[in-house]
Amino acid sequence: MPQDRIWRVVQWATGNVGSRALRMVIEHPRMDLVGVWVSSADKVGRDAAELAGLEGAEADTGVKATGSLDDIAALDADCVLFMQQGTDWDAICTLLASGKNVVTTRGDFHYPPMIDPANRARIEQACAAGGTSIYSTGSSPGFVTEALAIPLLSLQRSHGLLTIDEYADVSSRNSPDMLFQIMGFAAPMAPFDQRRAEHLKGDFGSSLSQIAEAIGLTCDEVEAEGELSAAKHDLDIAAGKVPAGTVGAMRTTITCKHQGRPVLRFRANWYVTTDIEHDWDLRESGWRIVTEGDTPVKVDITFPVSADDYPDYTPGLTAHRPINAIPAVCAAAPGIRTTVDLPQVIPLYG
């Protein structure tokens, strides 16, 4: 690519991850921020730097937030970083048809065959009309389920099972509504809500299915199951109290099968304490990836930051890879792109 190429970028949504992405685009040496879309009326008209938490010399970009899709569609931009909660198919189709590539943290586009046929047709038509492409990525799913899995699998010639364990200690998150009301920590023990497992099945099942097809073991069945484990003792976490005997950990397992045999598996281990009833071998936040085959490997990834810094650290794990993927997506052929068919995502630091 030309060494002086500058990409014109729009940030769509400025929540926890979106505001981190916004800041990184503003500071990126090879990107110009040209637009910001927000869902909250109180953010409309505010400068992008303020929404990104920037101060000093960078506190005024001149780019004001809008809540209008038409305003964004009318911009001259190369790419939109779409980080809204929930997939707005109408908005995405409008953006693609207006000539803007889309990189999104929404998990709907990891594996085109698993997209609802009507929605897939709409997206592909919009891509054709705008000469654009769309790509789903992030840290998980995305990096760990695809970009990291591929080179690990490349070491072997006989495949058994690839297992990805994700560990997330959320005890330092001061988010009572999220932890207690939405996720269900500190709730009385009860059967696992299968709807939670089905929710993860969509994103992670499609991401793993992309890899399964690429290695010639196409997934013909995706299973999702969940488990809960109780805290053994009363404890205080940043969000409040967790009584003994209530939910202290949860595990959701997504398994892709080929001809009845598990070939790829993702386990989300989320917890507020490791002192639980079950022996789940919980460890510090991060990932463990294990391949079983003729050349098995085990990779442990942890995050070398303090518990106090962890809440500010994690948004970057999700936000940064989509930004780094912008050059590759803008150069790609029109359509729904995947990690398998894109070139390796390489960050630009200068």
Stockholm file with secondary structure:
# STOCKHOLM 1.0

chainA/1-350         MPQDRIWRVVQWATGNVGSRALRMVIEHPRMDLVGVWVSSADKVGRDAAELAGLEGAEADTGVKATGSLDDIAALDADCVLFMQQGTDWDAICTLLASGKNVVTTRGDFHYPPMIDPANRARIEQACAAGGTSIYSTGSSPGFVTEALAIPLLSLQRSHGLLTIDEYADVSSRNSPDMLFQIMGFAAPMAPFDQRRAEHLKGDFGSSLSQIAEAIGLTCDEVEAEGELSAAKHDLDIAAGKVPAGTVGAMRTTITCKHQGRPVLRFRANWYVTTDIEHDWDLRESGWRIVTEGDTPVKVDITFPVSADDYPDYTPGLTAHRPINAIPAVCAAAPGIRTTVDLPQVIPLYG
#=GR chainA/1-350 SS CCTTCCEEEEEECCSHHHHHHHHHHHHCTTEEEEEEECSCGGGTTCBHHHHTTCCGGGSCCSCBCBCCHHHHHTSCCSEEEECCSSCCHHHHHHHHHTTCEEEESCGGGSCGGGSCHHHHHHHHHHHHHHTCEEEECCBTTBIIIIITHHHHHTTCSSEEEEEEEEEEECTTCCCHIIIIIIICTTSBCCCCCHHHHHHHHHHHHHHHHHHHHHTTCCCCEEEEEEEEEEBSSCEEETTEEECTTBEEEEEEEEEEEETTEEEEEEEEEEESCSCBSSCCCCCSSEEEEEEEESSCEEEEEECCSCTTTHHHHHHHHHHHHHHHHHHHHHHSCSEEECTTTSCCCCCCCC
#=GC SS_cons         CCTTCCEEEEEECCSHHHHHHHHHHHHCTTEEEEEEECSCGGGTTCBHHHHTTCCGGGSCCSCBCBCCHHHHHTSCCSEEEECCSSCCHHHHHHHHHTTCEEEESCGGGSCGGGSCHHHHHHHHHHHHHHTCEEEECCBTTBIIIIITHHHHHTTCSSEEEEEEEEEEECTTCCCHIIIIIIICTTSBCCCCCHHHHHHHHHHHHHHHHHHHHHTTCCCCEEEEEEEEEEBSSCEEETTEEECTTBEEEEEEEEEEEETTEEEEEEEEEEESCSCBSSCCCCCSSEEEEEEEESSCEEEEEECCSCTTTHHHHHHHHHHHHHHHHHHHHHHSCSEEECTTTSCCCCCCCC
//
